[in-house]
Amino acid sequence: ENMPDKERSSWYALISLAQKTSGSKPSKKYLDDTKAIIKEIGTDTFKKTLHDWLQFLVDLKTKEEPQTVTYSGHTYNFTSYDYITSINADAIKGLIWTCSHFHDNATIQTISALADRAFKKIPGKGPTAVSVGNACLYVLYKSKGLDGIGQLSRLKTRIKQNSTQPLIDKYLQAASEEQGVTISGIEDMVVGD
């Protein structure tokens, strides 16, 4: 509400596009459409705002809520855990994909932190937000240079979900072929001095 009208309209258009995303990676049309909107907003303004929003999600605690239900004369107590709703997860996934336009260290670090957060387990539910985490992994893979790939390599040791490990391996393998080096070579290159 505090944004200037033109900027706010651009963000609404971007969020509207992001909410309609589906699949495991963005289409070329989606990336082209979002790039035009980002240009309207201004790259620096866009990155600052989106980094703030994504950092909010990194820091957002899982909401723990005690529940009591009575059924057939019996009372059951349990705890529900919520992070973000599925409709918001779709919009966030779309916004994360827009980060594949940028390859700066601040964007890569923020995306990596959000991936780590998205795959943290919620008791009795599993990973916090798989679609958000997978979108982050895609953006890290698509980043130019080795920073994003280095973060993927780091996340491989941190994320324990069996279903996520093959996706990280697939991205690391594709990156190693694109860079013309082995996966272990990539891992050696990204290890700090």
TANORTA-V789927 format. One record per residue. N is the residue number from 1. PSI is psi in radians with two decimals (999 if undefined). OMEGA is omega in whole degrees, -180 to 180 (none if undefined). D_LAST is the distance of its C-alpha to the last C-alpha in Angstrom with 1 decimal. Layout:
n = [N;N]
psi = [PSI;PSI]
omega = [OMEGA;OMEGA]
d_last = [D_LAST;D_LAST]
//
This chain:
n = [1;2;3;4;5;6;7;8;9;10;11;12;13;14;15;16;17;18;19;20;21;22;23;24;25;26;27;28;29;30;31;32;33;34;35;36;37;38;39;40;41;42;43;44;45;46;47;48;49;50;51;52;53;54;55;56;57;58;59;60;61;62;63;64;65;66;67;68;69;70;71;72;73;74;75;76;77;78;79;80;81;82;83;84;85;86;87;88;89;90;91;92;93;94;95;96;97;98;99;100;101;102;103;104;105;106;107;108;109;110;111;112;113;114;115;116;117;118;119;120;121;122;123;124;125;126;127;128;129;130;131;132;133;134;135;136;137;138;139;140;141;142;143;144;145;146;147;148;149;150;151;152;153;154;155;156;157;158;159;160;161;162;163;164;165;166;167;168;169;170;171;172;173;174;175;176;177;178;179;180;181;182;183;184;185;186;187;188;189;190;191;192;193]
psi = [-0.45;-0.15;2.65;2.64;-0.84;-0.77;-0.75;-0.74;-0.69;-0.73;-0.72;-0.74;-0.74;-0.79;-0.67;-0.76;-0.76;-0.63;-0.39;0.08;2.62;2.93;-3.10;-0.17;2.75;2.65;2.81;-0.68;-0.77;-0.81;-0.69;-0.78;-0.75;-0.59;-0.68;-0.71;-0.71;-0.67;-0.68;-0.75;-0.65;2.21;-0.83;-0.77;-0.77;-0.91;-0.74;-0.83;-0.84;-0.68;-0.74;-0.77;-0.76;-0.66;-0.61;-0.74;-0.62;-0.73;-0.24;2.21;2.61;2.29;2.09;2.14;2.07;2.43;2.56;2.26;2.37;2.21;2.17;0.74;0.01;2.47;2.26;2.32;2.36;2.98;2.30;2.57;2.21;2.51;-1.24;2.68;2.81;-0.62;-0.65;-0.61;-0.67;-0.79;-0.73;-0.73;-0.81;-0.71;-0.66;-0.73;-0.53;-0.39;-0.21;-0.13;-0.27;2.57;0.32;2.78;-0.68;-0.75;-0.81;-0.76;-0.73;-0.78;-0.74;-0.76;-0.68;-0.66;-0.81;-0.78;-0.70;-0.46;0.06;2.50;2.47;2.29;2.28;0.05;-0.60;-2.72;2.59;-0.90;1.47;-0.78;-0.64;-0.79;-0.74;-0.64;-0.70;-0.75;-0.70;-0.80;-0.71;-0.71;-0.70;-0.16;2.56;2.63;-2.92;-0.10;-0.85;-0.71;-0.65;-0.70;-0.66;-0.78;-0.73;-0.76;-0.52;-0.61;-0.33;-0.61;2.15;-0.07;2.23;-0.58;-0.36;-0.54;-0.79;-0.58;-0.77;-0.76;-0.74;-0.79;-0.70;-0.71;-0.81;-0.73;-0.68;-0.64;-0.71;-0.63;-0.25;0.49;2.92;2.86;-0.74;-0.56;-0.74;-0.81;-0.66;-0.67;-0.57;-0.11;2.24;2.70;999]
omega = [-179;-179;172;-174;-177;180;179;179;179;178;178;179;-180;-180;177;176;-177;-179;-177;-177;174;179;-176;177;-176;175;177;179;179;-180;178;180;-179;179;178;180;178;178;177;-179;-173;-173;-178;179;180;-177;180;-179;-177;177;178;-180;-179;177;175;179;177;-176;-176;179;174;-178;-180;-176;176;-180;174;-180;175;-178;180;177;179;178;180;177;176;180;175;-179;-180;177;174;180;-178;179;176;179;178;179;180;177;179;178;178;179;179;180;178;174;-172;-175;-179;-176;-179;179;-178;180;-180;179;179;179;179;177;179;180;-176;-179;174;-176;171;-178;177;-176;-177;-179;-176;-176;-174;-177;177;179;179;176;178;179;178;-179;178;178;-176;-178;179;-180;-174;-178;-180;179;176;178;176;180;178;-179;179;180;-176;-176;-172;-178;-179;-178;-177;-178;179;178;178;178;180;180;178;179;179;179;-179;178;180;-179;-180;178;178;177;179;175;177;-180;178;-179;-175;176;-180;178;none]
d_last = [45.9;44.5;43.2;45.3;47.7;46.1;42.6;43.9;45.8;42.7;40.7;43.8;43.8;40.1;40.5;43.7;41.9;39.0;41.6;43.1;39.9;40.1;38.3;34.7;33.5;35.0;37.6;37.3;40.3;38.6;35.5;37.8;40.1;37.3;35.8;39.2;39.5;36.0;37.2;40.3;38.4;35.9;32.2;30.9;33.7;33.1;29.3;29.9;32.7;31.1;27.8;30.2;32.1;29.2;27.7;31.3;31.1;27.8;29.4;32.8;34.1;36.1;39.7;41.4;45.2;47.8;50.5;54.0;56.2;59.7;60.9;64.2;64.8;61.5;58.8;55.1;52.2;48.7;45.6;44.3;40.7;40.0;37.0;38.2;41.2;41.1;42.5;39.8;37.1;38.5;38.3;34.8;33.7;35.3;33.6;30.1;30.9;31.4;27.7;27.2;28.5;25.3;21.7;20.3;17.5;20.2;22.3;19.6;18.5;22.3;23.2;20.5;21.8;25.4;24.8;23.6;26.7;29.0;28.4;29.0;32.3;35.6;37.9;40.5;39.2;35.8;32.9;33.5;33.5;32.7;33.7;31.5;28.5;29.2;29.5;26.0;24.7;26.6;25.2;21.6;22.6;24.4;21.7;20.7;17.3;14.6;14.2;17.4;16.8;13.5;15.8;18.4;16.3;15.5;19.2;20.3;19.4;21.0;24.2;26.7;29.7;30.9;32.1;28.7;26.6;28.5;27.9;24.1;24.4;26.6;24.4;21.3;23.7;25.1;21.7;20.8;24.2;23.9;20.6;22.0;19.4;19.6;18.5;16.2;14.8;14.2;12.6;10.2;9.6;9.1;6.6;3.8;0.0]
//
